[in-house]
Amino acid sequence: MVLSFLLVTGCALRGGNVYRYEVKPGSDLEKELGYELSAQDKHDNMRADGMDETFSIEGPASEYIVKFRGSVTRRLKDLIEFRLTLSDASGALLEAPLAIRTRWNKENEIRLQFLIKKESINQAVLTIRCGDSPQGENSYAIRLGDVPVLGLPEKSPPKKSLTEAVAIAEEFLRSQKIDASKGVLVSVEFRNYLRNEREDPRWHMAWGLADEHVDVFVSQDGSAKLTRRRGAARILPNKSLTEAVAIGEDFLRAQKIDISKHVLLRAEFKIATINERETSFWEIAWGLGGQRVVVSVFQDGSTKLIHGR
């Protein structure tokens, strides 16, 4: 099968009842289609999702992960399929349809992602077929070699230390007539240190009270807001957050791991099933640039290094 592109941006060529378009980056047609399309090194994508906190991810990957996101509206209203084609000067090497819907999709939402070898991306074309219009079928071709490749942007470190953020949150709770001393601080996390997060950087703290959970968010400028939800914790920590952090730091010193320049980014009390037994523990993460050190502190004070580099 020979793949030929007689395509001009914004201009359709009639082939039977099919109108074929090539979508150029930044064109009016791309804006009309209203999609987001990007490529990223597979390992960078895993790091962006925080997976390097639990296991080591070394160097670049041999593949890109390509992500498409759009809505079933306007030109994409009568969507038929997505098709990926690889070709060279002699013609098509591979052509395959791609799944576009899962049970996690929202109504009228299109989400698509797939892996492709880096050396093949300049040979790849993603085609979107739409039909059921009086004029016939529309086919939109996107050359993946033109798609921007995402890097790993630097994230803002916290301007308030964990201790400062907790003090601000406790003062804010008192102003809201909520007595945090009657509850337990079960989670503290600096949000937006993961590279895929788009929200403003802030501390997120959660307290477990008698019959509710209270979440406080402290922004970089020291302002705070809260949310409340009903429900009580099944298991509470034997060690306070401060005690668990101190135990974790002592353990790391014994392991000759220097975190003196790292920032404490997350401490969360978790309940998990380990070796068919329900186990509760603190999971504590320190960060410096792209490095993460993660330690578990169990109810009896024992510790385990989850990830350190």
Secondary structure, 3 states (H helix, E strand, C coil): CCCCCCCECCECEEECCEEEEECCCCCHHHHHHCCEEEEEEHHHHHHHCCHHHCCCCCCCCCEEEEEEEEECCHHHCCEEEEEEEEEECCEEEEEEEECCCCCCCCCCEEEEEEEEEHHHHHHEEEEEEEEEECCEEEEEEEEHHHCCEECCCCCCCCCCCHHHHHHHHHHHHHHCCCCHHHCEEEEEEEECCCCCCCCCCEEEEEEECCCEEEEEEEECCCCEEEEEEECCCCCCCCCCHHHHHHHHHHHHHHCCCCCCCCEEEEEEEEEEEECCEEEEEEEEEEEECCEEEEEEEECCCCEEEEEEC
